[in-house]
């Protein structure tokens, strides 16, 4: 029961009321959570919580304010819409003139204190009409919150007074408000990379999120004066199908947000990894053979966001037309015209057939003046989606029309538009299956469809003719392509079979072949596209996991590639694929790896596969180029001969000439048997260093170097450990900053390593670090394999390790190898999101391959280390 307001409040009674109210709210929230878990209607749940809080607020108001107080209470913002999520703020406006505010200041303070003590997250403002006008004029978000004011303790006169205070005639006329909200939306989208397809998307603020729906509502309220769907449909601003779709997707997002608040127990709007699996289970999703429960849930979100974005763009354009008019038409051809820069079908019955629909994209791609698609034409296109046949059901003429789009101007932009508007998923059903499909890992930061479009966008950049410093050779290779559309098709199909089970490369190659045959490509062209899809990972795996300085590796790779056309296309596809997987994945080191493999393979193909490069030939070429560099800087032939004699022969086979010259120059002032450490920046890769360690060989040296580099904040990408004359080692490391905010200088690295290696190595241990939050949610069963090393390195054992990445992993592994009295001769370090895939060439302390007993002991020690046990 409510207690009447009194001039002398009773603190004890207030505390009892707050405690009782807090308990009642908790009990009610628990009941709502149970209804949610029982698949209760989300709109009723949101309304029920708002109504529950309404009752509490009215009771508290009557408890603190006299009935004749000249003040009114309004719900504003989301609460004003009558929807309240479990952890949402409760925004209030106390509306009244300054005198009334002053008269009841103590009562209002008591009112808000009661609500806070009752556990309600209140956000409030106390304003007069003039205050509301001034605040809304200064900040459009204040106006937006007031647009949705709902009476709690107020009458119609107060509501009208508030409405007048923020009317378009007084502040923020419709045109200005629309421009402000459009700019606000653009800035908000930009904060999230202009895509909803992020690994941890924001349900409320991100592109296609609930805030985009709210924006449509606010703009309609300001421009037209209503968000009532019947009224909007009556004046042609909203289609019944559009409204139904928006409502359906709103409920999808609302249910996700409600559940997220329940699981997080706080006001959380991001679908963070911490909550994704829990939320998927709470929503009833179940893992199946091809699709994890969390991936099913996230695909539902991404598809809902895409539809909201698509329809929202159309509605905002209609609101703009309401303000600006359509403008004079500018004919383009017999089918299309421009209206205020928007591409518009001239025929009200467009499209009369699917050829006209494809003609739309041809006209769009061929005219740079097009701002976008006119809302009326966009709606006609949406209504025609159901009539678009899958390519295998289409006429030969329509298939050729599609191929002409790929061969025409801006083919990648055209494909991206077709994907965004839902056309591509109809034409290629397999593409629809991967639309919005996420992979629950940290390697793939985009959904499959968005990754595919990013890959094709990278391919388009290669065709631009403008050099890009990120890609050393791409812009030189692209002009040599015989038919660029074949590479675009390979990019379109390379991941199209993700999520079906089985090898997506093999399954995708089958899809690509069927598509090419249906579109009447020649057998040679079809075979090229299918081969590229099947082998799209070949170059990346070869470059990152094998020693591409080894002529045998190059010969094997060249044999698989077989000809120059395949090599050109595969190189471009590989660069575009890696760079399109994650913005952080492509760097100068990977660019150099791919360029070196491409160049070496091109040479091997030019020589002929029957004439592989011999190791001694490679060695002599490297010697000659390194000698030329050293003599150019003043070294005599005799000095060069003396320096080369101190270096391992295999280094001339496996290193670049500039590396040999740099290392040799480092030995000039170093006595035989003495060590040195040198570091230099890697060209084109900010923060990356090449580190050279020349030192007397001793057990534990590799582990000590790795631990020191780790302590210096450097992550190792590649390591080569060579044994030289006089019991000296020649260790080379490619390192990058583990934290891009911290770029150690080459001189600092030289000093730290020199100091660490000058004394005993026994005290150098890896640093223990806390595992980052995002890595804790991805568990990979460790895989440890042993193989004999073939070729010139026979007598060594190849250790392959696949496991969860974490800070200091390589240092810990090196420490285990040291404790097992093993020597490291080569290492290739690859990280794919949360997944580390490292390869080492190792021997025992007598430089012999490991026997089965040694392999088993190493396996057990590594597993214990990876499980966190002390070594």
Steps between C-alpha positions, in 0.01 A plus 500: 500500500616850421564733787368856447766766458586675824693808591711299741617180328586200713844359407413164651178475301684605186765233554233237555320608183822490298591155631153362434496652154845362420379153595181534298696613195742209533210257528328651199822498295552133585150425378565690177826307452310175541246614241788591269653154538157356426509685166260771614408775256780755515277806456280393789808447716633847421162659561451305824830623640421858400157473665655356815738795524217741415313380805804536725568852376143614547496357851830667589373827354186493709713403798718810463310769306169662603213454259480869426868532407529692172740243365458218250691174455576364154680189380739590218739320268460126463299482818272763347431258212360262758775239457740426781776240489623332819806724544398812309513846651169651606497853363267752661403862450351704784324781316399823669583864538795620705284609793337161534841334475629712786188445712538123477877461479519298824211279392663433165829414669314257720322355193822429314670364811214256553534375143876456525462319834245274335767402246360677194763645259343842470617770263309822552471863407291771669410766245256776421361546150769759430765262636377227266513735203850615581639152573343351188631785286852440630490121470294309245514187717304685770235586243493138386440374853219754550330399174400177672381652826223295660281621786550331835363762737379774269198626314436585137565869559851423629561269205389769256718758678802272466423428133480873429836556668673271249282559194665526154371854475718591797812282470644239268271523198450172319771557237765586761398214724517252213848618401621476860366147547645384167840635597468350846425161343793525259738579786358220711535247218858615440589416861419138417679491168177560308403136534275295725718196432742544787604211725353673806225718352311765691129411491390850588745744340657304213395518134166327459445506875207622704620859485453497122137402552461773759644751253228417249240556770647833613532635148141404421379669817682822413423513128154347481390520861428131545655153496161337474544237224147539362550874459839455336367234265206720407730774372740257326792543735498140620401173339313235695770246415773741610330565831446127558868430430621779726274381781619141459864596512441744786363214705803288411735770626283578803506138605877487465537817704261384773687171533837673495397723789387195696827314445732796550315626807589853396430750224689324221423566134786313332468134415839427653661159483447474876125476440446361151498130582295551817246711316471255212426220745248715688321577175471131424757460224665157481827401332471289188755334275547802274414797718569580864214638707686828543550525123128443442414780742752740352387427144148594608632830634707583191213427263259708708745791506549476122125522437463794737779683320350424159149618585623784718694648208182501293289664768756769576515583131120536492514734796764700315273515195218618726721795593683569175270370229607259227654753264493503122565162334816459292452219245781247468348253254161354414476323836661731756541859607660693783297687763718713726782261411304184589457232234130462423303265276291705259228234473268480801466126430875437501639235491284328242758221466830401656700635209379847599608432856854412391494805273462710816842389625656553157369859497617554856849365432537707187417838652718656770243775560259257673470577873306185568175328423178699514277385785211421267721288275667339801160394628401365159823303498428361846153392389652330194753293695269202514485494122876481450590145395804313623759503223448129426130570434558815294502538124834494315441864405467605863817312593689682228358827632657418838836422339488832315468669838819327614677611184361852508597815691528479880428125519591474869283797595219340300534166681511680836180690418330180390604335827383790718162518326437126523535426128822299514359263761205426272719452191753282686314317780829381651594863560178552694595207722822674610339845528532609862689179583765562762776266610548490875868583504731803507657440160195583289385842615221525241210280399569277200305718257664821621843337485426392143405855404813633673713259297336617179548863603872430542505345153333813364774712659761297310318589177498872578843558352606687813789352696428396858800476731333213686536272196842487338410335170120491470468801273769363271342158479138607440554639146631159392169325575340357189143519635467690829140383541628146563693621805191688621299179472767315699481771766121472507506122544814441709315480835147435376490147645586606857281333759388199296737253656789353309776692324354834395768536233400174331127565535541857379693380194204279409264797534730719292524242222121461485457876487759546225357218290148640535628838383667335199860575587755298304645188658835675545345799677278276712798287602697809603221636722440159662874450557535843663212429738636155585854629556429847640687416824801337331720807463426632849573166666818450298637845573414505870578141597784395272846635428455673166875561486535124445516424125322169561202682655485734200521209257215311673285813504576582138410144402158537664441839336627378163466819293538877512128580465412297807786661692391855413140436598588307816741768619237772464227289660728411793594862570138611477383210719747556785451877498121451493494263798602756760638855477778394737601184317673646197837661559827565322641165612215307339522722193869418468436127552240490224708713266811286558306179439341646188833620361683175574219293349484716190873441452455126551225491239711703260794261538267206454394252766741250354786736595469564876737745662785317673607606848856577390371718215278696741792534737733640236242753381449622858876522559551704186223751583608533863863548391395776261323680783797475737758610243278795409545615861877466495577139590777330308457153349739361759300650787178365353654155465608509864155607617322237289732233642363575847140446386300176463482367145128427528440868566593577142236252385220622725556873555451804281810671365428818700481292821833334426662836431356650820610207716847493344541872559402444865801269542760751381593628845423177688782260583465133413326329790343824628131577469292792381135601476361716223146621423359703212153621401309305240418719205129574462394338829478756780649369822625175347866409548744247363726379782833323443671318787856372450611318811700205630268201499377370835198318629201720574610778267185494283274498806690791654476707181127431465431584865697826473316607186172414671593714800581782258143488371584338167320210334702269275362427156789299363824361639794338327776340707813406308820342628814670369875439516693536828199368703310821436131540422335729248146558628260724309160617622217698342320676787207739532366691803256294704330830581488740206505793743856403598767484231844414647797656320761281335771637732297413810449144379871463428589619850245278677603188313871570536461550874287188541738276306819632660448300819338178614188395315355305793315793651326608181142381523178588313279768645168380641204697368125494543321361198300773320124487545418423139730196488336328798189412301673302226641165604695295250614148577878507462635304203865391507657319207845367410638438150838431352654792314574416139756635260810681608389511864465125548591399850267756656147460637214726398287595801160647413291660772141622469349648815339806655708811460582704808760757604837337556405171332815473290719583799333225701541248217866595461547447874354149473735420212790620711395288796481198269859573386392558141637738242295720268633549144205666330161635606201642317244673716147550368204639696143491368280686747497289814678212325879459498652270239875475556757277331850427632795304366666343803767248597629358825815645656710278271332642188308180436133454418274416795417136563153389612590519870621858464194594295265363764681681780482825306131449424419451869708802605335725241151388596578565866629847409195581291275383783670752728705261711842609626795358311 
